[in-house]
Structures are given as C-alpha cells and as structure tokens.
Amino acid sequence: MIDYRSRWQRRRRRKTNVRRAIIGSIVMLAAVFLIIVVALPSRQPVVWRYCPLFCGVPYFTADAGKLFVAWSSGAVRTLQLITGKEAGLVEYNLPFAFSAAPAISSDLLVVGSHDFNIQALSIETGNVRWKYRTGGPVQTRPLIDHEQVLIGSADGYLYCLDLPTGALIWRTDCGGGIGGAAALAGRVVVVGTTTGRLVGIDRGTGRRLFMVGTEAAVMGPALAIDDHTVSVGCDDGRQYILDVRKPQDWRTIEVGGLLRLRLVVEGRRIYVASSNGRVVATDLKTNKELWRQTINETLVAGLAADDRYLYVGTVAGRVFAISRQTGHIRRCWRLSQPVIGSLVATGGQVIAGLANGQIVALPVPD
C-alpha cells in the first residue's frame, strides 16, 4: 500500500529545504555585495607608509628628494620621498620633545626642542655639530638665511645664530613667548608673540624696529609675501598683512577661529586655513574674498599646496584636497588616525603625519 502522506511530507521537506537554501544564498550574496560596496570606497590608496617603532607626532621638512622628520618623542630620521624608506641621517634619539619641523641647510639639520636647546645635526652622520641653550622651550621651526639661523623661544627672545658654529650673533627681546616661525622681508625679521604683538627686527643688528599690537596671541607662522610685506595669523581669527616700511598701516582678513596653520600665497591670491574648518581665498590687492570652503571638522595640519590643490588634515583623520581655483573639495582620504603634525605636497604625493607616529604618502588627485 502506498503511503501518500509520507511521500507528501518528504516532498514538502525538500521544497522547504530548497527555499531555505535559496534564501540563504541570496542573503549571503547580499552581505558580500554590501561588504564590497562599503569597503571599496573606504579603501585608501597609499603610496607608502612608514611605521616607526616609537610613538610621537611627526614634524617634517621635504628637501632634495628626502623627508627630514623630528618626532615629538625625540627621534630624528631621514626618509626617501619616493619610497618612505630610511636613508641618510643616522638614527638619532633624544630624551625630550620636538614640536616643530626642522630646517635644512646643505649639510645640517637644525631643530629646536623642549629642553630649551637649539641644535644642529650632521645630515650625513647624525652627530651633533653644535647646541645652543635658550631660556625656554623652543617650539618653532628655524629660519635659515645664508649662514645664519633665526629662531624664537618661549623665553620671549628671537635668536640669531651662526649656522656653522652655533655662536650667538644677537638676540632681541620681543616682549612675549614666540610660538610661530619668523619671516624675513628684505632686511626686516617679523615674528609674533603669545602676548599679542607683531615685532619687526633689523636683520643685521637685532635692533627692534616696531611692535604692533593684536587682539590675541599670535601662534601662527609668519610668511614673507615680498621684500616688504609679511602676513601672519592670529588667535583673534584675523590674518594680519603689514608693510614693514609702514607697519602701523596693517590690514586684516577676517576668517574666524585660531589661525595657526601655514598660509599659501600665489600671485595675487592668499589662502588661509582656520582651526574651525574654514579655508579662505582672498585677493591680496583688493582684500576681496574669492571663495570660502567650510569643512565641519577641526583643522590641525596644512596648508600644503601643489599647482592645483590645497591640502588640509583634520583631527578626525581625514585629508581634504581643495581646488585652488574654485574652493571645491576634489578628494577626501579617510585615515586611521588624526592627521596631526606636518602635511606636505611634493613629487606627486601628499605626505601626512599621524598621531600614532606613522607617516603616510597618498597620491594626488588626477
């Protein structure tokens, strides 16, 4: 006798199993598709990545096909720009912190540190050629002009040292700690202070020529636009532009936030970035704002620039490429760590320092 009930139950189980297999396959394919869709856009092309065995924020300078790096942990290394591999300078480790990029001459790397010293290292061997002690932490990048080094200290003095020997040529009291790099316009050195002053000093004698008051501390680096014009950012949210021949006739660009990042000047345009996420392009002659881009993140690295784009790094771990012409965001890279320290664009790469001490090279946009 045929058991129709058992046969029906078997067919039903087979159909149920087939449906479950089909549904499971569909779910699996959908999951794989979602992973691909989500993961591929988030993958960031990396030209190279340098992973040191120590931590610290990296500050670096690109010169002659190499990257000269000083970490806040006290280490110094030289990397090849193309590959990111170590080259040149012998490993050099110190028990104190760096907080600014080094300056490079033909055979010396000059850097200031938190132990109050300015020192010069041999690029070839890593040996200390000379060391000069100031009265406070040195947190600014040196300015090398011919055979002399100009650098400020938190003790309130701007120092001029002989590059080959480190001997003091002159020092000038600026009336407040110096947290940003100096600029040289003709024969006048201009530097800002934490007490809210822009100070002009005679390059040859160290004599103080003028002192202009601002509304807040000046912690940004100064930049010489030409032989008599200097621009520097201030914590009052304004970018100051002054003629060293008529320093009291200064003018400002209103940006907002803290202006502590590097600025870029090209022809009649000046580009300024603020900690509050604003990047502004302004006509230098008319003071007319050309465009303004707002990024809803805190900017802590940049400005870097090539012939087409500006680059800024954020505390959220992103690097933005912004069109110099229009201000539109052309590209955004998402990295694993805050982009803190240095950011440079050179040789078709954007090189970013990360909070965990790593350095990453990214390809510039097409």
BADO-757496 format. One record per residue: residue in three letters; x, y, z of N, C-alpha, C in turn. Coordinates in steps of 0.1 Angstrom, whole numbers, plus 5000, padded with zeros to 4 digits. Layout:
N
alaXYZXYZXYZ...
REM end
This chain:
366
met500849885000500050005000500950125000ile500650224991501450344990501050445001asp502150495008501950585019502050725013tyr500850775008500850915002501251025012arg500851005025501151105035502651125037ser503351015038504851015039505451085027arg504951045015505551095003505351255002trp504151295006503851435006504751515016gln504951455027505751515037507251535033arg507751425026509051435020509251535010arg508251545001508251654991508251794997arg507451805007507251935014508651975021arg509251875027510551905033511651945023arg511651875011512551905001512352054996lys511052084994510752224989511152324999thr510952295012511352385023512852405023asn513552295022515052295022515552375010val514952354998515352434987515152584989arg513952614994513652754997514652815006arg514952745017515952795027517352815021ala517752715012519052725005519052854996ile517952874989517952994980517953114988ile517153124999517153245007518553265014gly519153165018520453175024521453225015ser521453175002522353214992522153364989ile520853404988520553544985521053634996val520853595009521353675020522853685020met523553565016525053565016525553655005leu524853654993525353734982525053884985ala523953914992523654054996524754105006ala525054015015526054055025527454085019val527853995009529054015002529054144994phe527854164987527754294980527854414988leu527254415000527354525009528754555014ile529454435017530854455021531654515011ile531454474998532154534987531854674985val530554714985530154844983530654944994val530654895007531054975018532654985019ala533254865016534654865019535554925008leu535154904995535954954984536055104984pro534955184986535155334987535955374998ser535955295009536755345021538255305020arg538555215011539955185009540755305003gln541855335010542555455006543955404999pro544155454987545455414981546555484988val547555404991548755454999549955424990val550755534987551955514980553055444989trp553155495001553955425011553555465025arg553955385035553655415049554955385057tyr555355475065556455455074555955435088cys556255315094555755285107556955275117pro557255375125558355375134558155275146leu559155245153559055165165558755245177phe558555375175558255465186557055545183cys556455615193555255695191555755845190gly554755935189555056075189554556135176val554256265176553756345165554956375156pro554856345143556056365134555956505127tyr557056585128557156715121558256695111phe557956735098559056705088559156825078thr560256815071560556905060561056825048ala560556865036560956795024562056875017asp563156815013564256885007565156784999ala565456814987566356744979566056594978gly564756564976564256424975564256344988lys564356414999564256345012563356415021leu562856335031561956385042562756385055phe562956505061563656505074562656525085val562656425094561556415104562056425118ala561356505126561656515140560356485147trp560356375156559156335163559056405177ser557856415182557656475195558256395206ser558556265203559156175213560656195213gly561256275204562656295205563556225194ala562856155185563656085175563756175162val564856145155565056215142565456105132arg564856115120565156025109565056095096thr565756035086565656085072565055975063leu564056015055563355915047563455955032gln563455855023563355885009561955925006leu561856034998560456084995559755984986ile560455914977559755824968559255694974thr560055644983559755504989559355515004gly559755615011559455625025560455535033lys561555485027562555405034563555495040glu564155455051565155535058566355555050ala566955675051568155695043568955815049gly570255815047570955935051571255945066leu570556035073570856065086570855945095val571955925103572055815112570955825123glu570355725128569355725138569855815150tyr568955905154569255995165568056005174asn568255965187567155965197567556045209leu566556135213566856225224565756205235pro566056245247565056225258564056335260phe563856415249562956535251562256555238ala561256645238560356655227560656765217phe560356735204560356835194558856865191ser558656995187557257035184557157125171ala558257115163558257195150559157125141ala558957145128559757085118561157135118pro562157065114563557115113563757195100ala564857275100565257345088566557285083ile566657285070567757215064568757315056ser570057295059570957365051571657265042ser572857295036573457195027573857065034asp574357075047574856965054574356955068leu573457045072573057045086571557045087leu571056975098569656985101569557055115val568757165115568757255126567257245132val567157215145565857195151565957245166gly564757295170564657345184563857235192ser564057235206563357135214562957185227his562157105234561557145247562557155258asp563757105256564757115267565557255266phe564957355259565457485258566557505247asn566957395240568157395232567757415217ile568657475210568657475195569857395191gln569757305182570957225179570957195164ala572157165160572457135146573056995145leu572456905136572856775134573456765120ser574556675119575056645106574056565099ile573756605086572856515078573456385075glu574756385073575456265069575656165080thr575956215092576256115103575256115114gly574456225116573556235127574256295140asn575556325139576256375151575856515153val575856555166575556695170576756785167arg576556885158577656975154577757085165trp576657135169576657235180575257245186lys575257305198574057315206574057455213tyr572957525212572857655219571657655228arg571857685241570757685251570057825252thr568757825251567957945253567357945267gly566458045270565858045283564457985284gly564057915274562757845274562657745263pro561557675263561357575252561357645239val561857575229561957625215560957545207gln559857605203558757535197558457585183thr559357645176559157705163560157645153arg559857645141560757605130561857715128pro563057675127564157775124563957835110leu564457955109564558015096566058035093ile566557965082567957975078568058075067asp568958175069569258275059570758285057his571158235045572558225042573358155053glu574258215061574958145071574558175085gln573258205087572658235100571358175102val571058145115569758085119568958185127leu567758205124566858295131565758205137ile565558215150564658125157564158185170gly562958175173562358235186562258125197ser562158165209561958075220560858125229ala560358035237559258075247559758175257asp561058195258561658295268561358435263gly560858455251560558585246561558655237tyr562658575234563758635226563758565212leu564158645203564458595189565958595189tyr566458475184567958455184568458445170cys569558505168570358495155571658425158leu571858305152573058225155573858205142asp575158185144575958155133575758005129leu575357985116575057845112576157745113pro577357775109578457675110578857635125thr578757735134579257715147578257725159gly577057785156576057795167576357915176ala577357995173577658115181576558215180leu576258285192575258385192575758515185ile574958565175575258695169574558805175trp573258785178572458885186571158815190arg570558865201569258825205568458945209thr567158945206566259055208565059025216asp564759105227563559085235562359125227cys561459025225560159055218558959085226gly559159075240558059115249557059005251gly557358885247556458765249556958645242gly556458525247556958405241556658395226ile557558325219557458305205557058165202gly555858155195555358015192555157995177gly555558085169555458065154556758105147ala557058055136558258085128558358225124ala559558285123559758415118559858425103ala559658545098559758565083560658685081leu561358675069562258785066561858855053ala561558985055561159075044562259175042gly563059155031564159245029565159235041arg565359345048566259345059565559345073val564259315073563459315085562959175088val563159125100562659005105561359035113val560258955110558958975116558558845123val558158865136557758745144556558785153gly555658695156554558715165554858665179thr554158715189554358665203553058625209thr553158545220551958495227551258605235thr551958725236551258835243550558925233gly550458885220549658965211550459075204arg551659055199552359155193553059105180leu553159185170553959165158555159245159val556359185159557559255162558459255150gly558959375146559959385135561359415140ile562359345135563659355140564659375128asp565659455130566659475119567459355118arg567559305106568259175103569659175106gly570359295104571759295106572259315121thr571459405128571959445141571159385153gly569859335150569059285160568259395167arg568359515162567659625168566159615165arg565259635176563859625174563359755167leu562659735156562159855148560759895151phe559859795153558459825156557859715164met556659745170555859645177554459685175val553659595168552259625165551459535174gly550459585181549559505189548459445182thr548059315186546959245180545959225191glu544859155188543759135198543959005206ala544858925202545058795208546458745206ala546758625211548158575209548358545194val549658555190550058525177550858395178met550258285173550958155174551258095160gly550758165149550958115136552258155130pro552758085120554058125114553858245105ala554858325104554858445096555358405082leu554858475071555258445058555558575050ala556758585044557058705036556458695023ile555558785019554858785006555858844995asp556558954999557559004990558659074999asp559459154993560559215001560159315012his558959355012558559445023557159415029thr556559305025555259265031555259135037val554659125049554659005057553158975061ser552858845062551458815067551658705078val550758715088550858625099549458605105gly549058485109547758465115547758485130cys546558515135546458545150545258465156asp545358445169544258375175542958455177asp542958585172541658655171540858635159gly541358535151540658495138540958585127arg541958665128542358755117543758735111gln543858735098545158725092545658865089tyr546858905096547359035095548359045083ile548259155076549159185065549759315067leu551059325068551659455071552859485062asp553059605059554259655052555259695062val556459635062557459665072557959815071arg557659875060558060025059557060115066lys555760065067554660135073553860045082pro554459985092553859875100552559915107gln552360045109551060085116549860085106asp550160075094549060075084548659925080trp548659835089548359705087546859685083arg546559575076545159545073544959395077thr543759345077543459215081542459145072ile542559015072541558925065540758855076glu539458875076538558815087538258665083val538758575091538558435089537758365100gly538158395112537558335124538358215129gly538158175141538958065147540358095150leu541157995152542558015155543357995142leu544158095139544958095126546458055130arg546657925131547957875134548657795123leu547957765112548457685102549257775092arg549957705083550757775073549757835063leu550157945058549358005047550157995034val549358005023549957995009549658115001val550658164994550558284986550958244972glu550058284962550358264948549858384940gly550858454935550458574927549658674936arg548458704932547658804939546758734950arg546858604951545958524960546758484972ile546058494984546458444996545458345001tyr545958225006545058125010545358105025val544258105033544358095048543457985053ala543957905062543057795069542957825084ser541857795089541557825103541257685110ser541457685123541157565131539657535131asn538857625128537357595128536857535115gly537757505106537357435094537257525082arg537557645083537457735072538757755064val538557745050539657775041539257885032val540057995032539558115025540658165015ala540158205003541058264993540658404992thr541658494992541458634992542458704982asp541958804975542758884966543658984975leu544958974973545859044981545759194978lys545459234966545359384963544159444968thr542959384966541759444970541159394983asn541659294989541159225001539759164999lys539459144986538159084983538258934984glu537258874991537158734993536758664980leu537558564975537258504963536458374964trp536758304975535858184978536158144992arg535258074998535358025012534757875012gln535557785017535157645019535157615034thr534057555039533957525053533857375054ile534757315062534857175065534457155079asn533457075082532957065096533756975104glu535057005105536056935113537157035117thr537856995128538957085133540157055124leu540657165118541857155110543157165119val544057075118545257075126546557055118ala546457035105547657025097547457085083gly548457145078548457215065548857365067leu548557455058548157425044549357365037ala549157255029550057215019549557255005ala550357264995549857304982550757254971asp550057214960550757194947550157294937asp550357274924549957374915548457384913arg547657274918546257274915545457274928tyr545957214939545157194951545857244964leu544957274973545457294987545057164995tyr545857135005545557015013545557055028val544557005035544457025050544156885056gly544656875069544456755076543556785089thr542756685093541856715104542056615116val541556655127541656575139540856445138ala539956445129539156325127539856225117gly541056255113541856165105541556175090arg541156285085540956305071541856405064val542156385052542956485044542056525032phe541856655031541056715020541956775010ala541556754997542156824986541156924980ile541557054981540657164977541157234965ser540357254955540757334943541257474946arg542357504942542857644944542057744936gln541457704925540757794917539357824922thr538657714926537257734929536857714944gly537757644951537457614965536657484967his536357414956535557294957536457174963ile535957094970536656974975536756874964arg537956844960538156744949538356604954arg538856584966539156454971539256454986cys538856344992538956325007539556185010trp540656185017541156055022540856035036arg540355915040540055885054541155795059leu541855845069542955765075542555715089ser543455635095543055565107543355645120gln544055755118544555835130544355985127pro544256065137544256215135545456255127val545256345117546456405109546956525117ile547956495125548556605134550056615131gly550556735131551956755128552156815114ser552856755106553156815093552356755081leu552156835071551456795059552156865047val552756785038553356855026552856785014ala552956865003552656814989553856824981thr554456724976555656724968555856594960gly556356614948556656494940555456414936gly554356474934553056394931552556324943gln552856364955552356294967551956394977val550956354986550656424998551156345009ile551956405017552656325028552056385042ala551456295049550756335062551356265074gly551556335085551956275097550756245106leu550756125112549656085120549956085135ala548856085143549056095158549855985164asn549755865157550455745163551955745159gly552455845152553855855148554055805134gln553055745127553255695113553255815104ile553855795092553855885081553255815069val552355875062551655815051551755905038ala552155845027552155925014550955875006leu550155975001549055954993549256014979pro548655954969548756014955547856134954val548356234947547556354945546456324935pro545356394935544156364926544656384912asp543956304903544256314888543756454883
REM end
